[in-house]
């Protein structure tokens, strides 16, 4: 209440500040501020029109010109509460900060020695904190969503604050002028062959749970004056502000979608012409989700009858990684038409085109995999003749504890160690297209199984706390023979979701050798490959 009654805040501090909480609270209220340059104060001055930073040391006389300048901006309307609040939402909103902490705690590397000796220490220390933080984050979100429902219900405040409506627009069961969909693939039932699981008394429950199901129908939506909010999950809204659940993914469901936690959104930037949105949750910086979730969406647009280069604008969220630039070029997208969306961006397109997304990442259909495969392997590849080990030496977690002994065993059976780091997607596709057998721990590199030939054998290695079905799904669609080997350690309850994403893998090499001994004889290279080429791919 105090902040709402003020026009600006002054912090003339002589102490060595960190990131002053008082200024962060000021930004949450959208207020401009003036402060001395101490500690991290200057880092908060992102929206320059709303911030005045004074040199230190500061006296009343030296501060006076800065105060006069801030008053001038207030009186002339230069300052903007909306842009100041947008900076807060982008950098300091609780869900943003908590996600950064999760990323730090989950991805920070440990020295190899500590990781080898105490592979479970970090998990034991972090998991309870992470679970409590997630429960708290969800509770806070629910309170915020329902607390702001009144603002969204009133037309006046909803319009002034650019908020969404409380009502949603289920696209398959609702009708409205200016909104149409083109069906691409019909709904289809599937049944996957269960994996071979040597060393296990029964098949793991996670595979049994995903053995049968339905691939949802795929479609492309065309929305006149449609809106897109660029937060991590993104939100697609109709012209009148109704959220479209099928195009707006959120880990906790669309009823408490992140867009409902905002007290206001920035004024939408108009985009004339036809705009394509390929904003895909989780694909922002992840190779697997980029290849398996984002690229098939571009394929849906092409299969629905549009040409990707014909769009006037393309909305994308990426980190400009080499594989992202390469695939976007392969799609024929002009760099000048790409709009790299930030979390606080808000757009309204004259015509918005949005392909359906995989709301369940374990149900990606065969047509999606064929599109990705044909994007990089248009011609018939060479006959498979290579046995590959795809390790994770360049990762800080999910490594094989006995990797040196495992490599010695694999070399005995004709395997070569291949690292995918630093290779182009085209190179990775070519390597996997020649694979007769692939073995490796669960990781993003195995997304390249989409390029493996149907005769390929896949052997995936898991820690007991992290057994997931994503690569088995790829193998089933590609008709690969799939084997899962789970390392030593206590088996968690099948009723709980997998939690050990960072657990290293303690393999029973006797189980691995039994599987390798049953492999058919190694096929020779039909192209009589010179020996030195193999050595360039072997560590």
C-alpha positions in Angstrom: 0.0 0.0 0.0 2.9 2.4 0.8 4.5 1.7 -2.6 1.3 2.2 -4.5 0.9 5.6 -2.9 4.4 6.8 -4.1 5.7 8.3 -7.3 9.4 7.2 -6.9 11.9 5.9 -4.5 15.3 7.3 -3.5 18.1 5.1 -2.0 21.1 7.3 -1.1 23.1 4.5 0.5 26.7 4.7 1.6 27.0 1.0 2.3 28.3 -1.6 -0.1 24.9 -2.9 -1.3 24.4 -6.3 -2.9 21.2 -6.3 -5.0 19.1 -3.9 -2.8 15.8 -5.6 -2.0 14.2 -2.2 -1.5 14.9 -1.4 -5.2 13.6 -4.8 -6.3 10.4 -4.2 -4.3 10.2 -0.8 -5.9 10.4 -2.3 -9.4 7.7 -4.9 -8.5 5.4 -1.9 -8.0 6.6 -0.4 -11.3 8.1 2.7 -9.6 11.1 4.6 -10.9 14.1 5.1 -8.5 17.2 7.1 -7.9 20.1 5.5 -6.0 23.8 5.7 -5.4 26.2 3.4 -7.3 27.0 0.9 -4.6 27.4 -2.8 -5.0 25.0 -4.2 -7.5 22.7 -1.2 -7.8 23.7 -0.4 -11.4 22.8 -4.0 -12.4 19.2 -3.2 -11.6 19.1 -0.2 -13.9 17.9 -2.2 -17.0 15.1 0.2 -18.0 17.2 3.4 -18.2 14.3 5.8 -18.4 13.0 4.6 -15.0 16.4 4.6 -13.1 18.9 7.3 -12.2 22.3 6.0 -10.8 24.4 8.6 -8.9 28.2 8.3 -8.6 29.7 7.5 -5.2 30.6 9.2 -3.0 27.5 11.4 -3.2 26.6 14.6 -1.4 23.4 16.6 -1.3 24.8 19.0 -3.9 25.9 16.3 -6.3 22.6 14.4 -6.0 20.5 17.4 -6.8 20.9 17.3 -10.6 19.9 13.6 -10.6 16.8 14.3 -8.5 15.8 17.1 -10.8 16.2 14.8 -13.8 14.0 12.1 -12.3 11.3 14.7 -11.4 11.5 16.0 -15.0 10.9 12.5 -16.3 8.0 11.9 -14.0 6.3 15.2 -15.0 6.9 14.7 -18.8 5.7 11.1 -18.8 9.1 9.6 -19.8 9.0 7.0 -17.0 6.8 3.9 -17.4 5.5 1.8 -14.6 4.7 -0.9 -17.2 8.3 -1.3 -18.5 9.7 -1.2 -14.9 7.4 -4.0 -13.9 8.3 -5.9 -17.0 12.0 -5.9 -15.9 10.9 -7.2 -12.5 8.8 -10.0 -14.2 11.7 -11.0 -16.4 14.4 -11.1 -13.8 13.0 -11.2 -10.3 9.5 -12.7 -10.4 9.5 -15.7 -7.9 9.1 -18.4 -10.6 12.0 -17.0 -12.6 14.3 -16.9 -9.6 13.3 -20.4 -8.4 13.9 -21.8 -11.9 17.4 -20.2 -11.9 18.1 -21.8 -8.6 16.9 -25.2 -9.8 19.1 -24.9 -12.9 22.1 -24.0 -10.7 21.6 -26.8 -8.2 20.9 -29.4 -10.8 23.6 -28.5 -13.3 26.6 -27.2 -11.3 29.5 -29.5 -12.0 31.4 -31.3 -9.2 35.0 -32.4 -9.3 35.4 -35.8 -10.9 36.9 -37.2 -7.7 34.0 -36.2 -5.5 31.5 -37.3 -8.1 33.1 -40.8 -8.3 33.5 -41.3 -4.5 30.1 -39.9 -3.5 27.8 -40.2 -6.5 24.6 -39.8 -4.4 25.7 -37.0 -2.0 24.3 -34.1 -4.1 21.0 -35.9 -4.7 20.5 -36.7 -1.1 21.2 -33.1 -0.1 19.3 -31.3 -2.8 16.2 -33.5 -3.4 14.2 -32.6 -0.2 15.0 -28.9 -0.7 13.9 -29.1 -4.4 10.7 -30.9 -3.6 9.8 -28.4 -0.8 10.6 -25.5 -3.1 8.4 -26.9 -5.9 5.5 -27.5 -3.5 5.9 -23.9 -2.2 6.2 -22.5 -5.7 3.0 -24.2 -6.8 1.1 -23.0 -3.7 2.3 -19.5 -4.3 1.2 -19.7 -7.9 -2.3 -20.9 -7.0 -2.7 -18.1 -4.5 -1.6 -15.6 -7.1 -3.8 -17.0 -9.9 -6.9 -16.9 -7.8 -6.0 -13.6 -6.2 -5.8 -11.9 -9.6 -8.9 -13.5 -11.0 -10.9 -10.3 -10.1 -8.7 -8.1 -12.2 -9.1 -10.5 -15.2 -12.9 -10.6 -14.8 -13.4 -6.8 -15.0 -13.3 -5.6 -18.6 -11.9 -2.2 -17.7 -8.9 -3.6 -15.7 -8.4 -6.5 -18.1 -8.1 -4.1 -21.1 -5.9 -1.6 -19.3 -3.5 -4.2 -18.0 -3.6 -6.4 -21.2 -4.6 -9.4 -19.1 -6.1 -12.6 -20.4 -9.7 -13.6 -19.7 -10.5 -16.2 -17.0 -12.2 -18.2 -19.7 -10.2 -20.5 -22.0 -10.8 -21.4 -25.6 -10.5 -25.2 -26.2 -9.8 -25.2 -29.9 -11.3 -28.5 -30.8 -14.7 -27.8 -29.2 -15.0 -24.0 -29.6 -15.9 -21.9 -32.6 -15.1 -18.3 -33.2 -14.7 -16.0 -36.2 -11.2 -15.7 -37.4 -10.0 -19.0 -35.9 -9.6 -22.2 -38.0 -7.6 -25.4 -37.8 -6.2 -27.7 -40.4 -6.0 -31.4 -39.3 -2.8 -33.1 -40.3 -2.6 -36.5 -38.6 -5.7 -38.3 -37.2 -5.7 -39.8 -33.7 -4.0 -43.2 -33.8 -3.6 -46.0 -31.2 -0.2 -47.6 -30.6 1.3 -50.6 -28.9 5.1 -50.6 -28.3 7.1 -53.8 -27.9 8.4 -54.0 -24.4 12.2 -53.7 -24.0 14.5 -56.5 -23.1 15.7 -56.0 -19.5 18.5 -58.4 -18.6 19.2 -58.6 -14.9 15.7 -57.6 -13.9 13.0 -60.0 -12.7 10.2 -58.2 -14.5 9.9 -55.3 -16.9 10.2 -51.9 -15.3 6.8 -50.3 -14.5 7.5 -47.1 -16.4 7.7 -49.1 -19.7 4.5 -51.0 -18.9 2.7 -47.8 -18.2 3.6 -46.4 -21.6 3.3 -49.5 -23.7 -0.1 -48.7 -25.1 -1.8 -45.4 -25.8 -3.1 -43.0 -28.3 -1.1 -40.5 -30.5 -3.3 -37.4 -30.4 -4.5 -35.8 -33.6 -2.1 -33.1 -34.9 -3.2 -29.9 -36.4 -2.2 -26.3 -37.3 -4.2 -23.4 -36.0 -4.7 -20.1 -37.8 -5.8 -17.2 -35.5 -6.7 -13.8 -36.7 -5.2 -11.1 -34.3 -3.9 -13.9 -32.1 -1.6 -13.0 -29.2 1.6 -14.7 -28.0 3.2 -14.2 -24.6 6.8 -15.3 -24.7 7.3 -16.7 -21.2 9.2 -20.0 -20.8 6.0 -22.1 -21.4 4.5 -19.4 -23.7 0.8 -18.7 -23.9 -1.3 -18.4 -27.1 -4.4 -16.2 -26.7 -7.3 -15.4 -29.0 -7.9 -11.8 -30.1 -10.3 -11.3 -27.1 -7.7 -12.8 -24.6 -8.9 -16.4 -24.1 -6.1 -18.9 -23.4 -5.9 -21.8 -25.9 -5.0 -24.8 -23.7 -3.9 -27.1 -26.6 -1.2 -24.5 -27.6 -0.2 -23.3 -24.1 1.7 -25.9 -22.2 2.4 -25.6 -18.5 3.8 -28.2 -16.1 1.0 -27.6 -13.6 -1.9 -27.4 -16.1 -3.5 -24.6 -17.9 -6.0 -23.9 -15.1 -3.1 -22.2 -13.2 -1.0 -21.3 -16.3 1.8 -18.9 -15.6 0.1 -16.2 -17.7 -2.6 -16.0 -15.0 0.0 -15.0 -12.3 0.7 -11.7 -14.0 -0.8 -8.5 -12.6 -0.3 -7.0 -16.1 1.3 -7.8 -19.4 3.3 -5.4 -21.7 1.4 -3.8 -24.5 1.5 -6.3 -27.4 3.8 -5.5 -30.3 1.8 -5.6 -33.5 3.1 -8.0 -36.2 1.7 -7.4 -39.7 1.2 -10.2 -42.2 1.4 -13.9 -41.3 3.4 -14.9 -38.3 4.5 -18.5 -37.4 5.1 -19.4 -33.7 7.5 -22.2 -33.0 8.0 -21.4 -29.3 8.3 -24.8 -27.8 8.7 -25.5 -24.0 11.9 -27.3 -23.0 13.5 -26.9 -26.5 15.0 -23.5 -25.6 18.4 -25.1 -24.7 18.0 -28.8 -25.0 19.0 -30.9 -28.0 16.6 -33.7 -27.4 13.5 -31.5 -27.1 14.7 -29.3 -30.0 15.0 -32.3 -32.3 12.0 -34.3 -31.1 9.5 -31.6 -30.1 10.3 -28.5 -32.0 11.3 -29.7 -35.5 8.2 -31.9 -35.9 6.1 -28.8 -35.3 7.8 -27.2 -38.3 7.0 -30.3 -40.2 3.3 -30.1 -39.3 3.2 -26.6 -40.8 4.7 -27.9 -44.1 2.4 -30.9 -44.2 -0.6 -28.7 -43.6 0.2 -26.8 -46.8 2.3 -23.8 -45.8 5.8 -23.0 -47.0 8.0 -22.1 -44.1 10.0 -19.3 -46.0 6.6 -17.7 -46.9 6.0 -16.4 -43.4 6.6 -12.8 -42.7 7.8 -13.4 -39.1 8.8 -16.6 -37.2 8.7 -16.5 -33.3 11.4 -18.7 -31.8 13.1 -19.2 -28.4 16.7 -20.5 -28.6 20.2 -19.9 -27.3 21.7 -19.6 -30.8 23.5 -22.9 -30.3 25.2 -24.3 -33.5 22.6 -27.1 -33.8 19.8 -24.6 -33.5 21.3 -22.4 -36.2 21.9 -25.4 -38.5 18.4 -26.8 -38.2 16.8 -23.4 -38.7 18.8 -23.0 -41.9 17.9 -26.5 -43.0 14.2 -25.5 -42.6 14.8 -22.6 -45.0 14.0 -19.9 -42.5 15.5 -16.5 -43.2 17.5 -15.1 -40.3 16.0 -11.7 -40.9 12.5 -13.0 -40.3 13.3 -14.7 -37.0 12.1 -13.0 -33.8 14.0 -14.4 -30.8 11.4 -14.0 -28.1 12.3 -13.0 -24.5 10.3 -14.0 -21.5 8.4 -10.7 -21.1 7.7 -10.2 -24.9 4.0 -9.9 -25.9 3.0 -9.9 -29.6 -0.3 -9.6 -31.5 -0.1 -10.9 -35.0 -2.4 -9.9 -37.9 -2.5 -13.7 -38.7 -1.0 -16.1 -36.2 -0.2 -19.7 -37.3 0.6 -22.2 -34.5 1.2 -25.9 -34.9 0.0 -28.3 -32.2 2.6 -29.3 -29.7 3.3 -32.5 -27.8 1.5 -32.0 -24.5 2.8 -35.4 -23.6 6.4 -35.8 -24.6 6.2 -39.6 -24.6 3.6 -39.7 -27.4 5.4 -38.4 -30.5 4.0 -40.1 -33.6 5.9 -41.9 -36.4 5.1 -39.1 -39.0 7.0 -36.6 -36.8 10.1 -38.8 -36.6 10.0 -39.4 -40.4 10.0 -35.7 -41.0 13.1 -35.1 -38.8 14.9 -38.1 -40.4 14.1 -37.0 -44.0 15.3 -33.5 -43.1 18.9 -34.7 -42.8 18.9 -38.1 -44.5 16.9 -37.6 -47.7 18.8 -40.3 -49.6 19.1 -44.0 -48.7 22.0 -44.2 -46.2 24.8 -46.8 -46.4 24.3 -50.3 -44.9 24.8 -50.3 -41.1 28.2 -51.6 -40.1 29.4 -49.7 -37.0 29.1 -50.4 -33.2 29.0 -47.1 -31.3 29.3 -46.1 -27.7 27.8 -42.7 -27.0 29.2 -41.6 -23.6 28.8 -38.5 -21.5 32.4 -37.6 -20.7 31.6 -33.9 -21.3 28.6 -33.9 -18.9 28.8 -33.4 -15.1 26.2 -36.1 -14.2 24.7 -39.4 -15.4 28.1 -40.8 -16.1 29.2 -44.5 -15.9 31.2 -45.1 -12.8 33.2 -48.0 -14.3 33.6 -46.2 -17.7 37.2 -47.3 -18.3 36.4 -50.9 -17.6 33.3 -50.6 -19.8 35.3 -49.2 -22.7 37.8 -52.1 -22.5 34.9 -54.5 -22.6 33.2 -52.7 -25.6 36.5 -52.6 -27.6 36.6 -56.3 -27.2 33.3 -56.6 -29.1 34.2 -54.1 -31.8 32.7 -50.9 -30.4 34.2 -47.4 -31.0 33.6 -44.5 -28.6 32.0 -41.5 -30.4 31.4 -38.1 -28.9 28.6 -36.0 -30.5 29.9 -32.8 -28.9 31.1 -30.3 -31.5 29.6 -32.1 -34.4 27.0 -30.7 -36.8 23.6 -32.3 -36.8 24.3 -33.6 -40.4 27.4 -35.3 -39.1 25.6 -36.9 -36.2 22.8 -38.1 -38.5 25.4 -39.7 -40.9 27.1 -41.5 -38.0 23.9 -42.9 -36.6 22.7 -43.9 -40.0 25.7 -46.3 -40.2 25.1 -47.8 -36.7 24.5 -51.5 -36.3 24.5 -51.3 -32.5 24.4 -48.3 -30.2 25.1 -48.4 -26.5 25.2 -45.5 -24.0 23.8 -43.8 -20.9 20.5 -41.9 -21.2 21.2 -38.4 -22.6 20.4 -36.0 -25.3 22.8 -37.6 -27.8 20.4 -40.6 -28.0 17.9 -38.3 -29.7 19.9 -39.1 -32.8 18.4 -42.6 -32.8 15.8 -41.0 -35.1 18.5 -41.4 -37.8 19.4 -45.0 -37.0 18.4 -47.8 -39.5 15.6 -50.2 -38.5 18.1 -53.1 -38.1 20.0 -51.2 -35.4 20.1 -52.6 -31.8 19.9 -50.0 -29.0 21.2 -50.7 -25.5 20.4 -47.9 -23.1 22.0 -47.6 -19.6 20.1 -46.2 -16.6 20.6 -45.4 -12.9 17.8 -47.0 -10.8 16.4 -43.5 -9.9 16.2 -42.3 -13.5 14.5 -44.8 -15.9 12.6 -42.9 -18.6 10.9 -43.8 -21.8 11.9 -41.1 -24.3 14.6 -43.1 -26.2 12.5 -46.3 -26.1 9.8 -44.2 -27.7 12.2 -43.2 -30.5 13.4 -46.8 -30.9 9.8 -48.2 -31.1 8.9 -45.7 -33.8 12.1 -46.5 -35.7 11.5 -50.2 -35.3 14.8 -50.7 -33.4 15.6 -53.7 -31.2 15.8 -52.0 -27.7 17.4 -53.2 -24.5 17.5 -51.4 -21.2 20.1 -52.1 -18.5 19.6 -50.7 -15.0 22.6 -50.2 -12.8 23.1 -51.3 -9.3 21.4 -49.6 -6.4 18.0 -49.5 -4.5 15.0 -49.5 -6.8 12.6 -46.6 -6.0 8.9 -47.1 -5.6 7.2 -47.5 -9.0 4.4 -45.2 -7.7 6.9 -42.2 -7.6 8.1 -40.4 -10.7 11.8 -40.7 -11.6 13.8 -38.3 -9.5 17.5 -39.2 -10.0 18.2 -37.2 -13.2 21.8 -36.5 -11.9 22.6 -40.0 -10.6 25.7 -41.6 -12.0 25.3 -45.2 -13.1 26.9 -48.1 -11.2 26.9 -50.9 -13.8 27.1 -54.6 -13.4 29.6 -55.3 -16.2 28.7 -59.0 -16.1 25.1 -58.2 -17.2 26.6 -55.9 -20.0 29.0 -58.6 -21.2 26.2 -61.2 -21.4 24.2 -58.9 -23.7 27.2 -58.1 -25.8 28.1 -61.8 -26.1 24.6 -62.5 -27.7 25.2 -59.9 -30.5 25.5 -61.3 -34.0 29.0 -61.1 -35.7 30.1 -57.6 -36.5 29.3 -56.6 -40.1 32.1 -55.4 -42.3 32.1 -51.9 -43.9 30.7 -52.3 -47.4 32.6 -49.2 -48.5 35.9 -50.6 -47.2 36.4 -47.6 -45.0 40.1 -46.6 -44.5 41.3 -47.4 -40.9 42.3 -43.8 -40.2 38.7 -42.5 -40.6 37.6 -44.8 -37.7 40.4 -43.5 -35.5 39.2 -39.9 -36.0 35.9 -40.9 -34.4 37.4 -42.8 -31.6 38.6 -41.0 -28.5 
